Amino acid sequence: GGDIATAVAGALGAEGYRIQSEVAPCIPCGTFVNSEIDDLPVITKAGGFGSDSTLCDALYYIEEMYCGD
């Protein structure tokens, strides 16, 4: 787990990942540190976690961050 997130972070020049909240248990939301997209939320999810609705839940979570209720 984490191979894709690590590859994306490396491609963007990120020096780390700052966790700011959690979409669901074991599914963090944060930002890459010192990358090309510092201001955009990044949600990572291992393949073994989450329900059938986890991807939709993550998208809704980001929408709420930007648009509110």
C-alpha positions in Angstrom: 0.0 0.0 0.0 1.0 3.6 -0.6 3.0 2.9 -3.8 0.8 5.1 -5.9 0.7 8.0 -3.4 4.4 7.8 -3.0 4.9 7.9 -6.8 2.6 10.9 -7.2 4.2 12.8 -4.3 7.6 12.2 -5.8 6.5 13.3 -9.3 5.2 16.5 -7.8 8.4 17.1 -5.8 6.6 16.8 -2.4 8.8 16.5 0.7 6.1 15.0 2.8 2.4 14.7 3.5 0.6 16.8 6.2 -2.5 15.1 7.5 -5.2 17.6 8.4 -8.3 15.4 8.9 -9.9 12.1 8.2 -12.5 11.2 5.6 -13.2 7.9 7.3 -11.1 5.6 9.5 -7.7 5.0 7.9 -8.5 7.4 5.0 -6.6 10.7 5.7 -7.1 14.1 4.0 -4.2 16.5 3.9 -1.8 18.3 1.7 1.6 17.5 0.1 4.5 19.5 1.6 6.6 21.7 -0.7 5.0 20.4 -3.8 3.5 21.8 -7.0 0.0 21.5 -5.5 0.5 22.6 -1.9 -2.9 24.2 -1.7 -5.0 21.3 -3.0 -6.4 18.5 -0.7 -5.0 15.1 -1.1 -6.9 12.0 0.1 -5.1 8.7 0.2 -6.7 5.3 0.6 -5.2 1.8 0.8 -6.9 -0.8 -1.3 -8.0 -2.8 1.8 -10.0 -0.1 3.5 -13.3 1.5 2.9 -16.8 0.7 1.8 -18.5 0.7 -1.6 -19.2 4.4 -1.1 -15.8 5.5 0.0 -14.8 7.2 -3.2 -18.1 9.1 -3.3 -17.6 10.0 0.3 -14.2 11.4 -0.4 -15.4 13.5 -3.3 -18.3 14.8 -1.1 -15.8 15.6 1.6 -13.7 17.7 -0.7 -16.8 19.5 -2.1 -17.8 20.4 1.4 -14.3 21.8 2.1 -14.7 24.2 -0.8 -18.4 24.9 -1.1 -19.8 24.3 2.4 -23.4 23.3 3.1 
